[in-house]
Amino acid sequence: MRILRVGICSKGFTFLELIVVIFILSIVMAVIMPSFIGIGDNKLKSEAREIASLLRYLYDSAVSRKETFLIKFNFNENTVSFSSPEGEKRKKFNNVIGVTTQSRGLVSTGELIFFFEPLGINENLNVHLNKENEFMDVTLNHMSGRVKIIQNSK
């Protein structure tokens, strides 16, 4: 059996090895952490993108298939129902606070139904979203079918 001198231990890590490990961990954390920081903030953007995608899809489907599709906003239940080529679907959106149209103005209670016909939709739509102090609008141009997401700071 081997006897070591006092103060020298061959089991364990050297100071240099510990510094290298800490350095590697700090680099890994610097790369990974920024992607986790804004997870809660992206809910509003995600909902806005999903509504924009839905409006674009219904507009394009109605024009290309020469069929009529509908979208129904139910503000009391925070849901959006829509008919699509795959059938009737329903989705919950927690941050939709209202829809503005040219004919009805701002509607934020009850139900609101729009028809996407083979020639498009009859009027422009603005879907308003709000989460805490952040506001976003999803706009649909009835002439071109173009959908835009606008971030507001009201």
Protein Blocks (a to p, Z undefined) as FASTA:
>chain_A
ZZddehiafbdcdfklmmmmmmmmmmmmmmmmmmmmmmmmmmmmmmmmmmmmmmmmmmmm
mmmnopacdddddfklopacdddfkbpcddddfkbgbdcdfklopafehjddddddfkbp
fbdcdddddehjaccdddddfklopacdddddZZ
